[in-house]
């Protein structure tokens, strides 16, 4: 199988290791991965802030960058949700671009969705020694993804999973929400980190760079020993 990697802005700038881990993981599973060089932001910050004209221009660029028939895999439920749930809405009055947006949406998969529901793999041969808890990113619900990340984690050898209280509660990032409402966002992430530290876990796993950045930042400010990691970084099989 051949796929294209959608790396996402935050992944490119702050978490390049997540992109590397995703490629290593997919290749280990026999998937050929290419990287369209023309890709940029998916346009979600513009869309969420009400700049739909700008979001539409970025969506056109993204649709062109990923033209073809390959499936697209992204280690971000947030960006996957933008492409799958919002792109077609941006072009409701444009028959051609609406069709192209729907085509791209149908080919785009968040990483855990691709592994479990497309490749039909839950045990990727990974090994990770430590106590791990899991934060569910908000956008996974919109994509209909429920326990796929957990099923993958629970098949990692030597990993001790511990449940996180209110695991599906937002960490407070919300993209531009954290900038516009910093006090509310800060209170939300502090609550999230309280629950994370309460588990006694060594690592908290998430599937979105935005969640990781927000949670890791709060953990760092507290000088916590808990490490924030992306699901892909846990699932890369040991060599």
C-alpha positions as a Markdown table, in Angstrom:
| # | Residue | x | y | z |
|---|---|---|---|---|
| 1 | Unk | 0.0 | 0.0 | 0.0 |
| 2 | Unk | 1.2 | 3.5 | -0.8 |
| 3 | Unk | 0.2 | 6.6 | 1.3 |
| 4 | Unk | 1.0 | 10.3 | 1.6 |
| 5 | Unk | 2.0 | 11.8 | 4.9 |
| 6 | Unk | 0.2 | 15.0 | 6.0 |
| 7 | Unk | 2.6 | 16.2 | 8.7 |
| 8 | Unk | 0.7 | 19.2 | 10.1 |
| 9 | Unk | 2.1 | 22.6 | 11.1 |
| 10 | Unk | 2.7 | 21.9 | 14.8 |
| 11 | Unk | 4.2 | 18.6 | 13.9 |
| 12 | Unk | 6.6 | 20.2 | 11.4 |
| 13 | Unk | 7.7 | 23.0 | 13.8 |
| 14 | Unk | 7.5 | 21.5 | 17.3 |
| 15 | Unk | 7.3 | 17.7 | 16.9 |
| 16 | Unk | 9.4 | 16.6 | 13.9 |
| 17 | Unk | 10.1 | 13.4 | 15.8 |
| 18 | Unk | 6.4 | 12.4 | 15.5 |
| 19 | Unk | 6.6 | 12.6 | 11.8 |
| 20 | Unk | 9.7 | 10.5 | 11.7 |
| 21 | Unk | 8.1 | 8.0 | 14.1 |
| 22 | Unk | 5.0 | 7.8 | 11.9 |
| 23 | Unk | 7.0 | 7.1 | 8.8 |
| 24 | Unk | 9.1 | 4.5 | 10.5 |
| 25 | Unk | 6.0 | 2.8 | 11.9 |
| 26 | Unk | 4.2 | 2.7 | 8.5 |
| 27 | Unk | 7.3 | 1.4 | 6.7 |
| 28 | Unk | 7.7 | -1.3 | 9.3 |
| 29 | Unk | 4.2 | -2.4 | 8.5 |
| 30 | Unk | 5.0 | -2.6 | 4.8 |
| 31 | Unk | 3.4 | 0.8 | 3.8 |
| 32 | Unk | 5.2 | 2.9 | 1.3 |
| 33 | Unk | 5.2 | 6.6 | 2.3 |
| 34 | Unk | 5.7 | 9.7 | 0.3 |
| 35 | Unk | 5.7 | 13.4 | 1.4 |
| 36 | Unk | 4.1 | 16.0 | -0.9 |
| 37 | Unk | 6.5 | 18.9 | -0.6 |
| 38 | Unk | 3.9 | 21.5 | -1.5 |
| 39 | Unk | 1.8 | 20.9 | 1.7 |
| 40 | Unk | 1.3 | 23.7 | 4.1 |
| 41 | Unk | -1.3 | 24.4 | 6.9 |
| 42 | Unk | -4.7 | 22.7 | 6.5 |
| 43 | Unk | -6.3 | 26.1 | 7.2 |
| 44 | Unk | -8.0 | 25.2 | 10.5 |
| 45 | Unk | -6.8 | 28.3 | 12.4 |
| 46 | Unk | -8.3 | 30.5 | 9.8 |
| 47 | Unk | -11.5 | 28.5 | 9.6 |
| 48 | Unk | -12.0 | 28.5 | 13.4 |
| 49 | Unk | -11.3 | 32.3 | 13.6 |
| 50 | Unk | -14.0 | 33.1 | 10.9 |
| 51 | Unk | -11.6 | 33.8 | 8.0 |
| 52 | Unk | -13.4 | 31.4 | 5.7 |
| 53 | Unk | -12.1 | 33.1 | 2.5 |
| 54 | Unk | -8.5 | 32.5 | 3.6 |
| 55 | Unk | -9.4 | 29.0 | 4.8 |
| 56 | Unk | -10.9 | 28.3 | 1.3 |
| 57 | Unk | -7.7 | 29.4 | -0.4 |
| 58 | Unk | -5.6 | 27.1 | 1.8 |
| 59 | Unk | -8.0 | 24.2 | 1.3 |
| 60 | Unk | -7.7 | 24.6 | -2.5 |
| 61 | Unk | -3.9 | 24.5 | -2.1 |
| 62 | Unk | -4.0 | 21.4 | 0.1 |
| 63 | Unk | -6.4 | 19.6 | -2.2 |
| 64 | Unk | -4.0 | 20.2 | -5.1 |
| 65 | Unk | -1.0 | 19.2 | -3.0 |
| 66 | Unk | -2.6 | 15.8 | -2.3 |
| 67 | Unk | -4.1 | 15.3 | -5.7 |
| 68 | Unk | -4.2 | 11.7 | -6.9 |
| 69 | Unk | -5.6 | 8.5 | -5.5 |
| 70 | Unk | -3.3 | 7.8 | -2.6 |
| 71 | Unk | -4.6 | 7.5 | 0.9 |
| 72 | Unk | -3.4 | 10.2 | 3.2 |
| 73 | Unk | -2.3 | 9.5 | 6.8 |
| 74 | Unk | -1.8 | 12.3 | 9.4 |
| 75 | Unk | -0.7 | 11.9 | 13.1 |
| 76 | Unk | -3.3 | 14.6 | 14.0 |
| 77 | Unk | -7.0 | 14.1 | 14.5 |
| 78 | Unk | -7.4 | 17.9 | 14.5 |
| 79 | Unk | -6.1 | 18.3 | 10.9 |
| 80 | Unk | -7.9 | 15.1 | 9.8 |
| 81 | Unk | -11.1 | 16.6 | 11.1 |
| 82 | Unk | -10.6 | 19.8 | 9.2 |
| 83 | Unk | -10.1 | 18.0 | 6.0 |
| 84 | Unk | -12.8 | 15.4 | 6.5 |
| 85 | Unk | -15.5 | 17.5 | 8.2 |
| 86 | Unk | -15.0 | 21.1 | 7.0 |
| 87 | Unk | -13.4 | 21.2 | 3.6 |
| 88 | Unk | -16.6 | 20.2 | 1.7 |
| 89 | Unk | -18.6 | 22.8 | 3.6 |
| 90 | Unk | -16.2 | 25.5 | 2.4 |
| 91 | Unk | -17.2 | 24.7 | -1.2 |
| 92 | Unk | -20.9 | 24.1 | -0.9 |
| 93 | Unk | -21.5 | 26.6 | -3.8 |
| 94 | Unk | -18.7 | 25.2 | -6.0 |
| 95 | Unk | -19.6 | 21.9 | -7.5 |
| 96 | Unk | -16.1 | 21.1 | -8.8 |
| 97 | Unk | -14.1 | 22.0 | -5.7 |
| 98 | Unk | -16.8 | 20.4 | -3.5 |
| 99 | Unk | -16.3 | 17.2 | -5.3 |
| 100 | Unk | -12.5 | 17.4 | -4.9 |
| 101 | Unk | -12.9 | 18.2 | -1.2 |
| 102 | Unk | -15.1 | 15.2 | -0.7 |
| 103 | Unk | -12.6 | 13.0 | -2.5 |
| 104 | Unk | -9.7 | 14.2 | -0.3 |
| 105 | Unk | -11.9 | 13.7 | 2.8 |
| 106 | Unk | -12.6 | 10.1 | 1.8 |
| 107 | Unk | -8.8 | 9.4 | 1.4 |
| 108 | Unk | -7.7 | 11.0 | 4.6 |
| 109 | Unk | -7.1 | 9.1 | 7.9 |
| 110 | Unk | -5.8 | 9.9 | 11.3 |
| 111 | Unk | -3.0 | 7.5 | 12.2 |
| 112 | Unk | -4.8 | 5.2 | 14.7 |
| 113 | Unk | -7.8 | 5.1 | 12.4 |
| 114 | Unk | -5.6 | 4.0 | 9.5 |
| 115 | Unk | -3.8 | 1.4 | 11.6 |
| 116 | Unk | -6.9 | -0.2 | 13.1 |
| 117 | Unk | -9.6 | 0.3 | 10.6 |
| 118 | Unk | -7.7 | 0.3 | 7.3 |
| 119 | Unk | -4.7 | -2.0 | 7.9 |
| 120 | Unk | -6.7 | -4.0 | 10.5 |
| 121 | Unk | -3.7 | -4.0 | 12.8 |
| 122 | Unk | -3.8 | -3.6 | 16.6 |
| 123 | Unk | -0.5 | -5.1 | 17.5 |
| 124 | Unk | 2.3 | -3.4 | 15.6 |
| 125 | Unk | 5.1 | -5.3 | 17.4 |
| 126 | Unk | 6.0 | -2.4 | 19.7 |
| 127 | Unk | 7.6 | -2.6 | 23.1 |
| 128 | Unk | 7.6 | 0.1 | 25.7 |
| 129 | Unk | 8.6 | -0.3 | 29.4 |
| 130 | Unk | 6.7 | 2.1 | 31.7 |
| 131 | Unk | 3.4 | 3.2 | 33.1 |
| 132 | Unk | 1.3 | 5.0 | 30.5 |
| 133 | Unk | -1.9 | 7.0 | 30.6 |
| 134 | Unk | -3.9 | 8.3 | 27.7 |
| 135 | Unk | -5.6 | 11.7 | 26.9 |
| 136 | Unk | -8.3 | 11.6 | 24.2 |
| 137 | Unk | -8.1 | 14.5 | 21.9 |
| 138 | Unk | -11.4 | 16.2 | 21.2 |
| 139 | Unk | -11.4 | 15.9 | 17.4 |
| 140 | Unk | -11.3 | 12.1 | 17.6 |
| 141 | Unk | -14.9 | 12.1 | 18.6 |
| 142 | Unk | -15.9 | 14.1 | 15.5 |
| 143 | Unk | -14.1 | 11.5 | 13.4 |
| 144 | Unk | -15.9 | 8.7 | 15.1 |
| 145 | Unk | -12.7 | 7.3 | 16.6 |
| 146 | Unk | -13.3 | 5.9 | 20.1 |
| 147 | Unk | -11.0 | 3.3 | 21.4 |
| 148 | Unk | -8.6 | 2.8 | 18.5 |
| 149 | Unk | -5.6 | 4.4 | 20.2 |
| 150 | Unk | -6.3 | 2.5 | 23.4 |
| 151 | Unk | -6.4 | -0.8 | 21.5 |
| 152 | Unk | -3.0 | 0.0 | 20.0 |
| 153 | Unk | -1.5 | 0.9 | 23.4 |
| 154 | Unk | -2.9 | -2.2 | 25.1 |
| 155 | Unk | -1.0 | -4.4 | 22.6 |
| 156 | Unk | 2.4 | -2.8 | 23.3 |
| 157 | Unk | 4.6 | -5.3 | 25.2 |
| 158 | Unk | 5.7 | -4.3 | 28.7 |
| 159 | Unk | 3.5 | -1.2 | 28.7 |
| 160 | Unk | 1.5 | -0.8 | 31.9 |
| 161 | Unk | -1.7 | 1.1 | 31.0 |
| 162 | Unk | -3.4 | 3.2 | 33.7 |
| 163 | Unk | -6.8 | 4.9 | 33.0 |
| 164 | Unk | -7.0 | 8.6 | 33.2 |
| 165 | Unk | -10.0 | 10.2 | 35.0 |
| 166 | Unk | -12.0 | 12.3 | 32.6 |
| 167 | Unk | -9.7 | 11.3 | 29.8 |
| 168 | Unk | -12.0 | 12.7 | 27.1 |
| 169 | Unk | -12.2 | 16.2 | 28.7 |
| 170 | Unk | -10.5 | 18.9 | 26.6 |
| 171 | Unk | -7.0 | 19.9 | 27.7 |
| 172 | Unk | -7.9 | 23.6 | 26.9 |
| 173 | Unk | -5.7 | 24.1 | 23.8 |
| 174 | Unk | -8.4 | 24.4 | 21.1 |
| 175 | Unk | -6.0 | 26.1 | 18.7 |
| 176 | Unk | -6.8 | 29.8 | 18.8 |
| 177 | Unk | -9.0 | 29.3 | 21.8 |
| 178 | Unk | -5.9 | 29.1 | 24.0 |
| 179 | Unk | -4.8 | 32.5 | 22.7 |
| 180 | Unk | -8.2 | 34.3 | 22.9 |
| 181 | Unk | -9.1 | 32.8 | 26.3 |
| 182 | Unk | -5.8 | 32.1 | 28.1 |
| 183 | Unk | -7.2 | 32.2 | 31.6 |
| 184 | Unk | -9.9 | 29.6 | 30.8 |
| 185 | Unk | -7.4 | 27.5 | 28.8 |
| 186 | Unk | -4.9 | 27.6 | 31.6 |
| 187 | Unk | -7.4 | 26.5 | 34.1 |
| 188 | Unk | -8.5 | 23.6 | 31.9 |
| 189 | Unk | -4.9 | 22.3 | 31.3 |
| 190 | Unk | -4.1 | 22.6 | 35.0 |
| 191 | Unk | -7.1 | 20.4 | 35.7 |
| 192 | Unk | -6.0 | 17.9 | 33.1 |
| 193 | Unk | -2.5 | 17.7 | 34.5 |
| 194 | Unk | -3.8 | 17.2 | 38.0 |
| 195 | Unk | -5.6 | 14.1 | 36.7 |
| 196 | Unk | -2.5 | 13.0 | 34.8 |
| 197 | Unk | -0.2 | 13.2 | 37.8 |
| 198 | Unk | -2.8 | 11.5 | 40.0 |
| 199 | Unk | -2.4 | 8.3 | 37.8 |
| 200 | Unk | 1.3 | 8.0 | 38.8 |
| 201 | Unk | 2.1 | 7.4 | 35.1 |
| 202 | Unk | 5.5 | 8.0 | 33.6 |
| 203 | Unk | 4.1 | 9.1 | 30.3 |
| 204 | Unk | 0.9 | 10.6 | 29.0 |
| 205 | Unk | 0.0 | 9.8 | 25.4 |
| 206 | Unk | -2.0 | 11.9 | 23.0 |
| 207 | Unk | -2.7 | 11.9 | 19.3 |
| 208 | Unk | -2.5 | 15.6 | 18.6 |
| 209 | Unk | 0.4 | 18.0 | 18.6 |
| 210 | Unk | -1.8 | 20.8 | 20.0 |
| 211 | Unk | -2.7 | 18.7 | 23.1 |
| 212 | Unk | 0.9 | 17.5 | 23.5 |
| 213 | Unk | 2.2 | 21.1 | 23.4 |
| 214 | Unk | -0.3 | 22.4 | 25.9 |
| 215 | Unk | -0.1 | 19.5 | 28.3 |
| 216 | Unk | 3.7 | 19.2 | 28.0 |
| 217 | Unk | 4.0 | 23.0 | 28.7 |
| 218 | Unk | 2.0 | 22.7 | 31.9 |
| 219 | Unk | 4.0 | 19.6 | 33.0 |
| 220 | Unk | 7.2 | 21.5 | 32.4 |
| 221 | Unk | 6.1 | 24.6 | 34.3 |
| 222 | Unk | 5.3 | 22.3 | 37.3 |
| 223 | Unk | 8.6 | 20.5 | 36.9 |
| 224 | Unk | 6.7 | 17.3 | 36.7 |
| 225 | Unk | 8.4 | 14.0 | 36.0 |
| 226 | Unk | 5.6 | 12.9 | 33.6 |
| 227 | Unk | 6.6 | 13.0 | 29.9 |
| 228 | Unk | 4.1 | 13.8 | 27.1 |
| 229 | Unk | 4.5 | 11.6 | 24.0 |
| 230 | Unk | 2.6 | 11.1 | 20.8 |
| 231 | Unk | 1.1 | 7.7 | 20.1 |
| 232 | Unk | 3.4 | 7.2 | 17.1 |
| 233 | Unk | 6.4 | 7.5 | 19.4 |
| 234 | Unk | 5.1 | 4.7 | 21.6 |
| 235 | Unk | 4.2 | 2.5 | 18.7 |
| 236 | Unk | 7.5 | 2.5 | 16.7 |
| 237 | Unk | 8.6 | -1.1 | 17.0 |
| 238 | Unk | 11.9 | -1.6 | 18.9 |
| 239 | Unk | 14.8 | -2.5 | 16.6 |
